[in-house]
Every structure is written in structure tokens, then in C-alpha cells.
Amino acid sequence: MTFTTKNLKDSQVELTVDLGIEDLVLYTAEAEKELYKNLKLEGFRSGKVPKEVARKAVGEQVIKEEALNLAIKTSLTKILDEQKFEVVEQSDFQIKENSATRLLFSLKLVTFPEIELSTYKGLSIKKNPINITSVEIEKTIEEIVKSRTTLQEVVRSAKLGDKVELDFEIKNKGILIDGGRSQNHPVVLGENKFVPGFEAQIVGLKPGDKKSFSLIVPVDYYQKSIAGKEIDFQVELKKIYQMIVPILDDEFARSLGRFTSRADLEKNIKDGLIFEKEAKEKERIRIAILKEIADKTEVKIPAALVDKKVDAMIRGFDEELHQKGMELGLYLAHMKKTQDDLRRDWHDRAKEQVKFELIVRMIAKEENLIVNDEEIEGELQVVLQQYMAGNSSEGTPGSPAEILKNIDPEQLRNRISSVLLSEKVFDFLEKQTKFS
């Protein structure tokens, strides 16, 4: 095996690896050994299948692919360990030659940039007190009650507090506006989540009633296409539902399954709110500590890492929209933005997050903070159990082995390792910080 390196700008190194026939023979042998060791064929004991029979059963293509993956992974690991490269990202992987006698490939490595850490011990950070008000408790109780509210269809005039279903069309100067037609559209009268004045027009209507009316939309309305304009409505009320709100008493508390009384429910809610605020305050403190360090630390942040962070932020945002039944493309169209606009908007935030991550990694190095295999394996089992519990009702295979088939185990372990290491660094920093 031979290799060459070429230093590029922005903390990048281009690595080219050249494996000859002797290397390939060895990796092919290792691949075969791995593929054959648990092979089960009728008439043979597991792991005792003759090589020629095993090779035919597995197939030459599978062997070649396994040997290729093994050659790339193993040779890269050896080079990175020998050269003591501190790699934070790999990209632009290319196979330039793949024959029976030679494997030539290249990739770009983003290496850990030079960092001169500012003081990170003895920092002074203000800690905010945790207070829970009766208003917060009542608001949470209202949300619980609302979630247990049932609907009863009624035939009468609609009134405030009812949930109704409507068919409607909305036009401006005789032209249907974008998204201006809906059927069986739900509206809770009194929540004022529609165009101001709309719900008042529905009060008093009965199922089957039709009504036409016009409203002037406020100039500061969120839907800019109709803000400040006069729009015309054609509405048909289809159904009315009376909302049956449960009485908040001891019996209601017991019906939730975990509480003995209303007082017990309120105490549990208070404890939950305290826990939530403590978690938020802990996160705020951690960010404050990192900002304090980052403001006095000069780091030449590789652009590739910032780009990757922006990509991750966009993917996360896209997933959030999907959970809400929305599409990123439609969201951007509504906001009159492109993905490039989004990337520019989020660039500075992504850069700050990358800087934080690099600082955390550097502190871990300075303080010899490490995560061992036992810790990673323990957390991995916790993550898998949580995943199984969250997906048990969706027909997801139930065993960790089955789940791992659909997950890159190395990627998952790296992610877990990174999270655990960050926790160790933050625990260390918090112990070194003076709180006022």
C-alpha cells in the first residue's frame, strides 16, 4: 500500500491511496473468511462449508464488494492512525481504478483546525431562579382538559365555543385566492384563528345554511397576499359540534390513570414544569459558557463543516414540517424564499454551532476526557430500547438486531460517542464555573 497527501486550503487534505495486487489478495481472503464463517448450507455444519462450495454459494460479486469495502475501510484506518490525522469530516470520495490488480481511490479530509483556547476555567455565569406560577399550572391544566374534551353533534344555531365544519370559497375581486376553497373545514368559534370578523359571521347559522359576506383583511395579516384587501366569502355550514368539557375534579384526575386527586394532578404538573424549566436553564447555561469561551477564541472554521451543518439544519427543519403535514417547497414558496436564501439566513448560526463543537472537542482533548466502548454500548442499548418503545405500535421489528439492519451501526455509535463526550465536557465546565 502506498499513499500521498496534498494540503489544500481551509484545513483540507486530499488523500490518495494505491493498493496493489498483494494488498487485494489479502483483503479478498479476509472478506471470504468473514462471509464464510457463519454460512449455513444443507449437508454441512455451520462454518465448515468447503471454500469452493462457499464461494459458489455466496457469489463472486458479493465477495468483490465485501473485499472492496474492507480494503477501503481498513487502509484508511491504518493511514489515519499512522499519520495521526485529526479528521472531523470526509468528503469527495472517488474510486479512480478498481481492477483485479489495483485499487486506486482518493478523498478529501477536513482536519481539526488549529485552536488557541481562551480561558475556560473559573468563568462567572449568572444562574436564573426557577419559579412556577399558578397561571402556568392553570394553563397546563386547561390544555389537559382540552385534550379530554369530547364532541357531540347538535342541530341548532351555532354559538361561541362550538366546533363547526364549513365549505367555503374566498375571492378577491371575483378571483379565487390561493388556497381559497375548502370542504368540511373545521373551525372552533371563539378561537379567532381565521380572518378577523369571520367567526362572528358564522354564529347563528344552522346546518345547511349558506351565507355570503365580505371582510376587509387587516394590513398586518400574516397572509400577505390578502392583507389590507377586501375579500368575499361564500360559506355553507355543514355540521355543528357541541364541545363537552369535563369537570376538573378528583374523579377527572383519577381518570387520567396516574393521580389520586386534583391536588395530586396539580403537584405533578408543577413538578413537570420545574423539570422542564430546569432543563431549559441548563441548556441556557451551557450555551452561555460556550459563548464566553468562543468570544475570546480565534478559530479558522472550515467552510465544509459550516456547509454540512447548514445541510443538517435544513434536513431537520424539513422533518419538522413533515410532522406538521407541510412540505419544505411549499413553505419556501409561501415565504417567497429559496433554499439558497435559507442557507444564507442560517449560515452565521451554523458557523457558531460548528465553532462550539470544535471548542468542545478541543477541551476534551486538553482535559483527556474520553468515552469508552462500554459507555457507548450501554447508551446504544438505551437508544435502541427507546426506539423500539416508540415504534412498537407501527409494526417495526422489535429486536435490536432487526433494528440495526436498517441503521448504520458505526454512524450511530459515532453519534452516541459525540453526545456522551459533549456531556462529559459540559459536566467538567460546569464544575469549573462560578455561578451567581
N, C-alpha and C positions, 0 to 999 in steps of 0.2 A: 504494500500500500504506500502510495505517495500522495502528498497534498501540497497545495500552495495557498497562500493568503495574500489578499490585496486590500490595503487600508483605503476606505472610502470616506467621504465626508459624513458628518452627522453621526459619529460613533458607530459607523458600519464597517464591517469586514466582509469581503467576498471570499468564500472558501470553496476551493475546487479539489475534489477527491478523485483519485485514479486507482482503481482496483484491477489487478492483473489476474491471469488465469489461476495462479496458485491460490490467491485470496478467494476467488469464486468457487473453486473446488471445495475449499474448507467450509464456506458458508452454505453451499449446496448440501454437503454432508451433514452439517448441523441442522439444516432445515428438514432433511429427511428423517433424522433422528427424532426431532420434535414431532413431526407429523405421524411417525410410525409407532411411537411409544404407547399410545393408548388405542391403536387401531384394532377394531374387532371384526373378524371375518369368520363365517361359518367354517368349522373344521379346525380352527386354530385358537390357541389361548391368546388372551389379550397381551399385546406386546411381543408375541412370539411368531408373528407372521413373517415368512421369508421375505428378504428385501425385494426380490424381483416381483413377487406377488403383491407386496405392499405398494411398490412403485406403480404397478399397473392399476391397482385399486384406487389410489389417491389421484393419479394422473400427472403427467409431466408439467402441465400448465400450472397446477396448484403448487407443485414443488418449486417451479421457477419463481412464482410470485412470492412464496414464503422466503426463498433464498434471497430475492431482491430486497424485501423488507428488512430481513435480518442483516444483510450486508450494509445497507444504508444506516440503520439504527446503531449497529454495533460499531462501525467505523467512525461515525460521528461522535459517539460517546467517548471512544478512545482518544480522538483528536482533541475534543474539548477538555477532557481531563488532563491530557499531557500538556497542552498549551495554556491551561488554566484560564481559558476564556470565561468571563462572567457574562453569559448570554441572557438577555432579557426578552429577546424576540428573534424568531427565524422567519424568513420570507424568501420569495422568488426562487423556490426550489426548481431545478431543471435537470433532467437526465439527458446528457448530451450524447452518450453512446451506451448501448446495452446489448452486448453480444455474448457469444459463448466464451470469449477470451478477454473481454474487457467491460468494465463498468465505470463510466465517467459521469460524475454529476457535480453540480455547483449549487450554492445557496448563499444568501446574504444573512449575516448575523448582526443584530443590533446589540452591541456590547454595553455593559454598565458604564455610564459616563462618569467622569471624574467629579467628585463632590467634596467640597470642603465644608463640613457641617459646622453650623454655628452652635453655640451652647444649647444643649438640650436637657441639662440637669439644673435643678433649682429654679425653674420657671415659676412665675406667680400668675395664677389664673383665678378669676372670680367665679365662685360657685353659687348658682341661683337656688334659693329655697324652693322646696316642693310644697305647694299649697293646693288643696282641693276645696272648691266652693260648693255650697248647696245647689247653686244654679247648674253646675256641671253634672252633679249627681242626678238632678231632676231631668236634665236634657237627655242623659243616657237612659234613664227610666222611660222617658217618653218614646225614645227610639225602640226600646224593647216592647213596650205596649203596642206601638205602631206595627211592629213585625208580627204581633199576635192578633191584630185586628182582622176580622173576617168581613166578607161582603155578602149582602143579601139583596137580590134583585127586587125592585119595587116598581109599581106602576102608579106614579103620581108626578106632581111638578118637581122639577129639580131644585134643590136648595144648597146653600153653602155647606160644605162638609161631605157632600155626595161625590161618588166617583161615577163619571159618565163615559159612555162611548159615543163618538161622533164620526160622521162622514162630513168632510168639508173640502171646499175649494177656496183658494186665496188668489185674487187677481189684483193687478195694478194697471189701471187704465185699460181694462178688458183683456190683459195678457196674463196667463197663469204664471205665477212666480216660481222660481226654482224650489222644488220640494213643497209646492203649494197644494198638493192633493193628497188626502189620506182617508183611509177607511177604518172604521172601528177604532178610532184614535182615543186612547184613554186620557182623561183629564180629571184631576181632583179639584173641585170647585172651592176656591179659597186659598189654594197654594200659590196662585199668581205666578205660574211658571210659563204662561203663554203671553201673547201680546197684551200689554196693559189695556184693560177695559173689555177684553174678550169674554172672560168668565162671567162678568156681570150680565152679558147678553144672553148667556145660557140659562141662568137662574130663572125659573118659572116655566121653562119648556117641559113638555111631556114627551114620552117615547113616540116617535113618528112625526113630531112637529118639525117643520122646516122654517128657516129664518134667514133673511138676507140683511146685512148691515155693513156699515163702513166705519173704520177707525183710522185715526192719524197716529202713526208709529212715532214714539219719542226719537229725537235726533241722536240720542246716545244709546239706542238699542243695539244689542250685540250683533244682530244680523244686519250688517252694513248695507246689504243690497236693498233693504226696505226701510232703513232708518230715515225718519223725517218725512216719509211718504204716506199718502192716503191709500189704504188698501181695502178691497171689497171682499166680504165673506159670504159664502153660501153654505149654510150648515143644516144638517139633519141629525137630530138627536135619536140615537138607536136604543140605548139602554141606560137605566139608572140603577146604581147600586148604593144602598144604604150601608155605611160603614159601622159595623158593630164593634165598639171599642170595649175591651174587657175592663172590669173594675180592678183597680190596683189595691188589692188587699192580701191577707195572708194566704188565702186559697189560690190566688193568682201566682204568688211567689212559689208555692208548693208545686203548681202545675208546670213550672219550668224544670222541675226534676232535681234541682240541686240545693234548694233553700227550704228552710223550715218556716219562715215568716217574711213579711215585708221588710222588717228591720234587718233580718239576715241578708236579704237581697241587697238592700242599700249599703250594708257594710262590705259585701262582696264587690259591689260596683266601685265603692270608694277605694278598696284595696287594688282593684284593677286599674283605676285611674292613676293611683300613686305609682304603680309598677310602670305604666305607660309613660308617665312624666319623667320618672327616674331614668328610663331607657333613653328618652329624648335628651335629657340633660347630660347623660353620659356621652352620647354621641356629640352633643354640642361642645362639651369639654374637650373631647378628643380632637375635634376639628380646630378648636381654639389653640390647643397645644401645637398641632401641626402648623397652623398659620404663623404662630410665634416663631417656630423654628424656620419655616420656609421663607419668611420675610427677610431673614438675615443670612440665608444660604443661597449661594450662587450655583446654579445647575444649568448646564447646557443640555436642554431636553431634546432628545432625538425626535425629529418630526414624525418618523414612522410610528413611534409609540403614541403620539398625540392622535394621529390618524386612526390608529387601531382603537383607541379609547372612544373617539367620536363614533366609529362604526358600532361599538358595543352599546353606546348610549342610544343610538338610533334604533338598533335592534330591540333594546329594552323598551323604548317608547312605542315601537310598533307592536310589541307583545301586549303592552298595557292597553293600547287602542283596540286590539283584537278581543281582549277580555271584555271590553265595553261594547263590542259589536260594531266597531268602527274600523276603517281602513286608513292607512297612512296616506295613500294617494289622495283620498277624498278629503282628509284633514288638511293636507297641504293646499289642495285646490281651494278649500273654504277660506284658509288663511292667506291665500294668494301668495304662496311661497313655494320654493323648490327644495329638494334635498340639499342642494348646494347652499341655499340660504340657511337651512337648518345647521349645516356643518359650520358655516361661518358664525352663526349665533352661539353655537356650543363650543367653539374652538378654545376660547380662554378658560372656560370651566373644565374642559377635558385636559388642558395643559396643566391647570392647577392640580387636578386629581393625579395625573402622572407624576408630577413633582412630589406630591405627598407620598405616593407609592415608592418612589425612588429613595426618599428620605427614610421611610420605614425600613426598607431593605438595608440601607446603609447603617442605620442604628443597630439593626440585628447583627450585622457583620462586626461592628465596633464592639458590641457587648457580648459577642459569642452566643447569641440566642439562636437555638436550633429547634427543629421539630423532628422527632424520631419516628421510625416506622410504626412503632407500637401506638403512638398517639394518632397517627394518620389512619391506621387500621381501625382503631376504636371509634373515631369520628365518622369514618366511612360507614360503619355498621349503623350508627345513629342516623345518618343521612338516608341510607337505604330503607331503614325501618320507617322513617317519616314519609319517604316517597311511597312506600307500599301502603301505608295507612291512608295517605291522601288520594290514592288511585284504586283502592280496593273495590270501590263501587263501580268502576269504569271498565272492569274486565281486564285490568292489567295483570300480567303474570305475577304471581305472588312471591316467588323466591328471589333472594339476592342474585343468585347465579343467572336466573332468567332475565332479571332487570339489567344486569351488567352486559348482556348480549347486545343491548341497544344503546349502551353508553361506552364512550372511550374511557376505559379504566385509568389509563395513565393521565389523561386530561383531568378526570375527576379527582384523582389523588393529588395532582399538582395544584388544583384549585383549593382543595381542603388544606394542603400544606401551607399555601399562601395565607389563607384565612387564619389558621392556627398561629402562624408566625406573627401576623399582624396583631393578634390578641396578646401574644407574649410581649411584643414591643410596647403596646399601649399599657399593659399592666406595669411594665417597667417604668415607662414615662410618668404614669400617674403616681407611682410611689416616689418618684424624684421631684414631683411638682408640689409647690406650696399653694394651698387653696385658701382664699379669703372669703 
